[in-house]
Amino acid sequence: MTEIVGWCSSVVLLLTITTQVRKQWKTGSNDGVSKWLFIGQLAASVGFTVYSVLTANTVFIVTNSMLLMSSLTGLWIYFRNR
């Protein structure tokens, strides 16, 4: 049951972030989006990914690795749209 809660929460979080990144990509606009959102997410995701590997928590390794990739993508799109 614990793993199910973790994976479900992971899906919700990833959908939230990827929806924002997808919106930026489709509209070609950064309206209402701060680059600091992605910079902060990038920094946190690096730290959490390292922590997750050190604690061998598969849910967090996958989630934080994907969040790291989404923050890099979001940041790239942000600067592309400028």
C-alpha atoms as an extended CHARMM CRD file, in Angstrom:
* protein
*
        82  EXT
         1         1  MET       CA              0.0000000000        0.0000000000        0.0000000000  PROA      1               0.0000000000
         2         2  THR       CA              2.8690000000        2.3790000000        0.7800000000  PROA      2               0.0000000000
         3         3  GLU       CA              4.3340000000        1.9510000000       -2.7060000000  PROA      3               0.0000000000
         4         4  ILE       CA              0.9400000000        2.5630000000       -4.3190000000  PROA      4               0.0000000000
         5         5  VAL       CA              0.5650000000        5.8810000000       -2.4690000000  PROA      5               0.0000000000
         6         6  GLY       CA              4.0870000000        6.8520000000       -3.5530000000  PROA      6               0.0000000000
         7         7  TRP       CA              3.5500000000        5.9610000000       -7.2170000000  PROA      7               0.0000000000
         8         8  CYS       CA              0.1410000000        7.6860000000       -7.3670000000  PROA      8               0.0000000000
         9         9  SER       CA              1.5930000000       10.8420000000       -5.8450000000  PROA      9               0.0000000000
        10        10  SER       CA              4.4670000000       10.6580000000       -8.2960000000  PROA      10              0.0000000000
        11        11  VAL       CA              2.0830000000       10.5010000000      -11.2560000000  PROA      11              0.0000000000
        12        12  VAL       CA              0.1100000000       13.5320000000      -10.0130000000  PROA      12              0.0000000000
        13        13  LEU       CA              3.2670000000       15.5960000000       -9.5040000000  PROA      13              0.0000000000
        14        14  LEU       CA              4.7320000000       14.6600000000      -12.8730000000  PROA      14              0.0000000000
        15        15  LEU       CA              1.4550000000       15.3880000000      -14.6820000000  PROA      15              0.0000000000
        16        16  THR       CA              1.3110000000       18.8170000000      -13.0660000000  PROA      16              0.0000000000
        17        17  ILE       CA              4.8050000000       19.7990000000      -14.1710000000  PROA      17              0.0000000000
        18        18  THR       CA              4.6310000000       18.2510000000      -17.6400000000  PROA      18              0.0000000000
        19        19  THR       CA              1.3060000000       19.9710000000      -18.3010000000  PROA      19              0.0000000000
        20        20  GLN       CA              2.9660000000       23.3480000000      -17.6950000000  PROA      20              0.0000000000
        21        21  VAL       CA              5.9430000000       22.4870000000      -19.8940000000  PROA      21              0.0000000000
        22        22  ARG       CA              3.6470000000       21.2070000000      -22.6440000000  PROA      22              0.0000000000
        23        23  LYS       CA              1.5810000000       24.4160000000      -22.5010000000  PROA      23              0.0000000000
        24        24  GLN       CA              4.7230000000       26.5220000000      -22.9220000000  PROA      24              0.0000000000
        25        25  TRP       CA              5.8000000000       24.3970000000      -25.8670000000  PROA      25              0.0000000000
        26        26  LYS       CA              2.4410000000       24.5560000000      -27.6440000000  PROA      26              0.0000000000
        27        27  THR       CA              1.7810000000       28.2610000000      -27.1150000000  PROA      27              0.0000000000
        28        28  GLY       CA              5.3560000000       29.4440000000      -27.6150000000  PROA      28              0.0000000000
        29        29  SER       CA              4.7950000000       31.7630000000      -24.6700000000  PROA      29              0.0000000000
        30        30  ASN       CA              6.2680000000       32.1400000000      -21.1980000000  PROA      30              0.0000000000
        31        31  ASP       CA              3.3800000000       34.2620000000      -19.8900000000  PROA      31              0.0000000000
        32        32  GLY       CA              3.0130000000       33.7450000000      -16.1620000000  PROA      32              0.0000000000
        33        33  VAL       CA              6.0460000000       31.4440000000      -15.9190000000  PROA      33              0.0000000000
        34        34  SER       CA              9.2310000000       32.3880000000      -14.1210000000  PROA      34              0.0000000000
        35        35  LYS       CA             12.5820000000       30.9470000000      -15.1360000000  PROA      35              0.0000000000
        36        36  TRP       CA             13.2640000000       30.7140000000      -11.3960000000  PROA      36              0.0000000000
        37        37  LEU       CA             10.5710000000       28.0560000000      -11.1420000000  PROA      37              0.0000000000
        38        38  PHE       CA             12.6120000000       25.7900000000      -13.3820000000  PROA      38              0.0000000000
        39        39  ILE       CA             15.9600000000       26.7840000000      -11.8810000000  PROA      39              0.0000000000
        40        40  GLY       CA             14.6610000000       26.0360000000       -8.3790000000  PROA      40              0.0000000000
        41        41  GLN       CA             13.0960000000       22.7910000000       -9.5270000000  PROA      41              0.0000000000
        42        42  LEU       CA             16.3550000000       21.8140000000      -11.2330000000  PROA      42              0.0000000000
        43        43  ALA       CA             18.4000000000       22.4260000000       -8.0860000000  PROA      43              0.0000000000
        44        44  ALA       CA             15.9120000000       20.5750000000       -5.8800000000  PROA      44              0.0000000000
        45        45  SER       CA             15.6220000000       17.6800000000       -8.3220000000  PROA      45              0.0000000000
        46        46  VAL       CA             19.3940000000       17.1710000000       -8.4450000000  PROA      46              0.0000000000
        47        47  GLY       CA             19.5550000000       17.0700000000       -4.6550000000  PROA      47              0.0000000000
        48        48  PHE       CA             16.5150000000       14.8210000000       -4.3100000000  PROA      48              0.0000000000
        49        49  THR       CA             17.7600000000       12.4510000000       -7.0320000000  PROA      49              0.0000000000
        50        50  VAL       CA             21.0870000000       12.0430000000       -5.2350000000  PROA      50              0.0000000000
        51        51  TYR       CA             19.2680000000       11.5460000000       -1.9260000000  PROA      51              0.0000000000
        52        52  SER       CA             16.9270000000        9.0040000000       -3.5190000000  PROA      52              0.0000000000
        53        53  VAL       CA             19.8250000000        6.9870000000       -4.9310000000  PROA      53              0.0000000000
        54        54  LEU       CA             21.6040000000        7.0650000000       -1.5700000000  PROA      54              0.0000000000
        55        55  THR       CA             18.4790000000        5.7890000000        0.2060000000  PROA      55              0.0000000000
        56        56  ALA       CA             17.6910000000        3.3100000000       -2.6160000000  PROA      56              0.0000000000
        57        57  ASN       CA             14.0750000000        4.4720000000       -2.8890000000  PROA      57              0.0000000000
        58        58  THR       CA             12.8600000000        3.4570000000       -6.3510000000  PROA      58              0.0000000000
        59        59  VAL       CA              9.7490000000        5.6700000000       -6.3190000000  PROA      59              0.0000000000
        60        60  PHE       CA             11.8130000000        8.7430000000       -5.5390000000  PROA      60              0.0000000000
        61        61  ILE       CA             14.6420000000        7.8230000000       -7.9310000000  PROA      61              0.0000000000
        62        62  VAL       CA             12.1970000000        7.5870000000      -10.8370000000  PROA      62              0.0000000000
        63        63  THR       CA             10.1310000000       10.6220000000       -9.8050000000  PROA      63              0.0000000000
        64        64  ASN       CA             13.0540000000       12.9260000000       -9.1400000000  PROA      64              0.0000000000
        65        65  SER       CA             14.9270000000       11.8400000000      -12.2590000000  PROA      65              0.0000000000
        66        66  MET       CA             11.8520000000       12.6080000000      -14.3520000000  PROA      66              0.0000000000
        67        67  LEU       CA             11.3600000000       15.9360000000      -12.5650000000  PROA      67              0.0000000000
        68        68  LEU       CA             14.9970000000       16.7450000000      -13.3110000000  PROA      68              0.0000000000
        69        69  MET       CA             14.4000000000       16.0420000000      -16.9950000000  PROA      69              0.0000000000
        70        70  SER       CA             11.1830000000       18.0950000000      -17.0140000000  PROA      70              0.0000000000
        71        71  SER       CA             12.8970000000       21.0580000000      -15.3780000000  PROA      71              0.0000000000
        72        72  LEU       CA             15.6980000000       20.9500000000      -17.9530000000  PROA      72              0.0000000000
        73        73  THR       CA             13.1030000000       20.7750000000      -20.7210000000  PROA      73              0.0000000000
        74        74  GLY       CA             11.0650000000       23.6030000000      -19.1940000000  PROA      74              0.0000000000
        75        75  LEU       CA             14.1370000000       25.7860000000      -18.8450000000  PROA      75              0.0000000000
        76        76  TRP       CA             15.1850000000       25.0670000000      -22.4370000000  PROA      76              0.0000000000
        77        77  ILE       CA             11.6760000000       25.9430000000      -23.6810000000  PROA      77              0.0000000000
        78        78  TYR       CA             11.6560000000       29.0920000000      -21.5310000000  PROA      78              0.0000000000
        79        79  PHE       CA             14.8280000000       30.3900000000      -23.1620000000  PROA      79              0.0000000000
        80        80  ARG       CA             13.7450000000       29.2380000000      -26.6210000000  PROA      80              0.0000000000
        81        81  ASN       CA             10.5010000000       31.2150000000      -26.2480000000  PROA      81              0.0000000000
        82        82  ARG       CA             12.2740000000       34.4260000000      -25.2480000000  PROA      82              0.0000000000
